[in-house]
Amino acid sequence: MDDPNDPDAVPVTAIADEADAFSLLQALYGGLTANPPWEAFLRALAVAADAPFATLLVATGHSGIASQVTPGADPTRSAEYQQLFTADPFVDLPEGQAVIFSDFVRHVPPRFREWLDKTGSGQIMGVDLHAPSGASVRLRITRDMSWPDFGERELALMARLVPHLRIALDLHARLTSTQAERQIFSSAMEGLAVASFILARDGRILRRNAVADRMLGDATALAERNGRLEPRLNAAAATLDRLLRNPPAAGEEQRLEIAVPQGQALRGVARALPTDAYGDGASLALFLADPARVEGPDPESLRDRFQLTPAEAGLAVQLAQGASLVDAARTLDIAHNTARAHLRAIFAKTGTHRQGQLVHLLRTSAGGLAV
């Protein structure tokens, strides 16, 4: 037992609170990538606060709930709360301040009181945080009225968590937006029939999209062996090896062709990755298109739809098939400056401003890709 006369003695309850806080922070930051997020944290928080349930709720104004996580709760009761959401009087708490329901609410609507009694959650402690998006993030801990009242210990625990909750919520929002952008970009790449590979310095494939999977499945130009990307032809293997050993400078890209045993070479670009972009040794981003798999638009249909001249339509078809402007000019046997003039005219007639945007429009207008 602690000696109350010893000024250096640390109370047992303080030691327990330190252990609780440490485990809670582990669960909080560890739950950033979980789906749904923070179930383990909410379970641990309920235990630390000596309560049956902890809830994390994201509300958009007073009209709706974007998400609600209450580990261990009856899903029916959670659904009932969503119907009673607008009747909840325990809202608009002082931002970032832990508050007890009975200290804050003066009038409880009868139907909400009935729901509290039915769910055994008459005691509530909470904190509200305002996200940059404008959403309200509400953390709630609930007990039955037969349990002891929430007190200073639980309020102090919540207050201690608030700064970490802000950080974790901000990180989660950034991760979510990054994942959403990545899905959008990935869908766009697949729509353009572009295979994307993220490669380690030794050629190991760290990431790849669905188009890359199909390209490897064909095994006509590229294969995967022991997790590494391997071109079929020696010349192409030497090209890839050279890029891995000497990637382009930061912010620059290098065009390349991967020769195939038969047909047109794969065309693409390689970009170096920042050394701190990945924690797994990623070195090179490789984007490849197979001209043989692109079903380009019909020149006549492009002329009719966009009022292009025959020369402009011919160039548009070449670009839609993945050719660079230089390669297209060479194929059409025209000067590069002539090709640039045609491209400016095509931009004006199609309402596009960049070559990538134009190619996407042309391929979409052709009714999709043959993949």
N, C-alpha and C positions, 0 to 999 in steps of 0.2 A: 504494500500500500504506500502511496505517496506520503511523504512527511509534509504536512501543511506549514511547518516552520522552516522548511528548507527553501530559500529563495531561488535556488537553481532547479528545483524539481519541476518537471513538466507534467501537467495533468494527463491522466490516461485518456480523457475525452479529447484533448488537443491532439494527442498522437493518433487516435482513431480518425479524427477529422483530417489530419494530414494524409493518412493512408487513403481515406475516401477521396480527397481532392485529387491525389495523384492518379488513382485508378479511373476517376471520372474524366480527367483530361486525356488519358490514354484512349478511353472509349470515344470521347468527343472527336479528337483528331483522327482516330482510326476509322471513324464512321463516315468520313467525307465521301468515300467512293462506294459505300454500301448502297443497296437498293432494296427497300427504302432506306434512306440514310438514318443513322443514329439510333437504331433500335437497341443496340447493346448499351449505348450511352443512357438512353431513357430508362432502361431496366436498372442500370447501376445507380442512376440518380434516384429512382424510387426507393431502392434499398437504402441508400445513404440518407435519404430524408425520412426513412421509416414510414413509407406510404405505399399503398397498393399500386398506384398508377402515376406515371409521368407522361405528359403529352406535349408534342411539338406540333404547332399548327401554323400554317401560313395562310393569312387572310388577305384578300384583295378588296379593300374598302369594307363596307358593312354589308355587302351583298353576296359574297361567296367565299368558299374555302378552296384554295388552290391545292393544298395537301394537308393531311392529318395523320400523324403516326402516334399510336398509343399501344405499345407492346402489351400483350396479355389481355386487352380489353375485348369484350363481346362485340363483334362487328355490328350486331344489330343496334347496340347502344350508341356506337359511333355514328351509325347512319341516322339514328334518331336525333343526335345532337346537330347534325348538319341541317335537319329540318327546323331545329330550334335556334339556329345560329343567330338570327336577328334579335331574338329575345334575351340573349346572354347579356346581363348587366355588367359582367366583369370584363370590361373592354376599355380601351383608351387609358390604360394605366400610365402613370408618369414614366416616360421613356427611360429604360435601363434601371428602374428601381424595383426591387422585390417588394411585393405587396400581398397582404392577407385579405381574402374575400370579405370577411366580417368587418374589417377596418375601412374598407373602401366602398362597399355597396350599402346603400340605405334602403332601397326598395327592390325586392325580387319579384318579378312577374309570376303569377300563380302557376302558369304552365311550366315555367323554368324551375320553380321550386318543386313541382311534382316530379320533374325529370331528375333533379338532384336526389330526392328521396328514393326514387326507384333505382337509381344507379349506385346509391351509397357513396356519393361524392359531395356531401354537404360542406366539407371543408376544402377550401382551395387556396393555394398560394401560387402566385405567378409573377412573371416579368414580361414586359413587352419591349421589343426592339424594332426599330424602323429600318427596313432595308433600303438601299439606294434606289431600287426599282419602284419604291412607293408602297410595297407590300408591308403588312404588319406581321412580325414573327412573334408568336405567343408561346411561351413555355409555361405549362401548368402542372402542378403536383396536387393530387387529390387524396383525401381521406374521408372515411365515414364519420358522421357526427359522434359516434360512440368512442372514437379514438381521442387521444389527447390533442389539445390545440397546437397548431403550429406556433413556434416560438422563435426566440432570438437565434438559436443554433441553426435552424433551417433557413432563416432569413439571411444569416451571415454566409451560409453555404451558397445560396443563390447569388448573393452579391459578389462573392468571390469568382463565380463562374461567368458573370456578365462580360468582362473583357475578352475572355476566351471564346464565348459564344459569338461575339462580334467578329472575331478573326475567323472562326470556323465557318460562319455563315457567309462571309465575304469570299473565302476560299471556295466554298461549295458553289456559290453563284458563278465564280470565274470558271470553275471546272465544268459546270453545266453549260455555260455559254460556249466554251471552247469545244466541248463535245458536240453541241448542236451545229456550230460552224463546220466542224470536221465532217459531220454527216452530210451537210449541204454540199461542201466541196467534193466529198467522195461521190455523191450522187451526180454532181455535175461532171466529174471526171469519167464516170461510167457512161453517162449520156453521150459524152464525146468519144467513147471507145478508147480511152487512154488508160494504159496499164501503169500503175504507180508502185514503185518498190522503194522501201527504205532499207539500205544495206549497211552492214557493219564493215569495218575496215578490211576484214578477211573475206568479204563477199557473202556473209550470212544474211539471209532475208529476215529482217526484223518486223517489217510491216508490209502488207500488200493489199490491194483492193480486189474486187471480184473480177475485173477485167484481167488483172495479172494472173489470177487463178486459172482463168480460161486459156490465157496465153501459155502458161506452163502445162496445162492439160493437153494442149495441141502438140506440144513437144517438137514443133517443127523448127523453131529458131532457138528457144530457150528451154532449159530444164532445171529442175531442182535436185541436187545431189548432196546428201548429208547436210541438208538445210542451207546449202549455198546456191547462188544463182550461177548457172553455167551455160554460156552460149554453145551452140552445137559446133560452130566452125571455129578453127584455131584463130583466124584473123579477128573474129568478133571477140573471142576470149581475151586476146591480147589488148583489144580496145578497152574492154571492161577493166582488165587488170591495171592498165595505165591510168584510168580514171580513179580507181580506188587508191592507187599509190600517190597520184598527184591530182587531187580534185580541183575544180575551178576555184578561183579566189572568192572570198566572201562577197555575196551580193551579185555575183556573176553566174552565167550559165554557159554550158558548152553543148553545142549541137553534136549529135552523133548518129551513126547508122550501125545497125547490127545486121550483118550479112546473114542470109538464110540459104540453105542448100538449093532451093528453087524459088523463083519469083522475086518480088521486090523486097528490098531490105526493110527492116523495121526502122522507123525514124523517131527521133526523140531528143530530149535535152537532159542534161545532168546538172544538178546543183549541189554544191557542198552544203552540209548542215553545220550550224554553229556548234562548237564543241560542247556547249552547255545546254543544247536543245533537248538532248536525250541523255538518260543516265545509263544507257546500255551500249555505249560504244558506237552509236550510229555515225556514219561517215558521209553517205551519199544518198541523195534523192534522185531516182531515175524515173523518167516519164517516157513511155514508149507507145507509139501507135503503129498499127499494122495496116498499111495502105491496101493490102489484099482483102482485108475484112471490112473495109469501109464501102458501103453502098452509097456512092455519091449522088447528088441530085442530078436530074436530067437538065442539060443546058437549055432546052426549049422551055421547060417549065419555069426555069429561073428568068428567062427573057420575058415570059408572059407575066410572071408575078411581080418582078421588080423593074420591068422596063429596061433591062440591060441590053447593051449591044452584043453582037456575037462574040467580039473579042473579050468584053467584060465577063460574059457568061462562061467562056472558056477558062478564064483565070479563076473565076469563082469556083468552078468544079475542081480545079487542081488544088485550091486552098482547102476545100471541103474534104478532099481525100487525104489531107494531112501534109501536103507539100509546103515547104517554106516559100516565101516570095521569090527568093533566088532560084530555087529548084523549079518552081512553076514557070518562071521566065525562061529558064534553060529548056524545059520540056516544050514550051510553046514557041521557042525560037524567037523570042522578042527581047529587046533591051531591058535592062533592069529599071531604067528610068521610065520606060513605057509601061512596065508592069506596075510601077508605083503610081503612075497617073491613072491607070485603070482601077487600081485599088481605091484611090481617093474618090473616084466616081462611084464605085460600088458602095463605099461607106455612105456617101450622100444619098444614094437611091434606096438603100436598105435601112437607113436611120441608125447605123451602128458607128462605133468610134474606135474600136480595137479589133485586131485580127481574130483574137480568140472569141470575142463576142460575135463577130461575123460568121466564123466557122460553125459556132453553135446554132445560129439562126439558119444557116444553109442546110445543115444536117437535119435539124428539126423539120424544116420545110419539106425535106425529102421523105418524111414519114418515118424517121428513125433509122437505126443502124442494123445491119445484118450481123448479129452476134450469136 
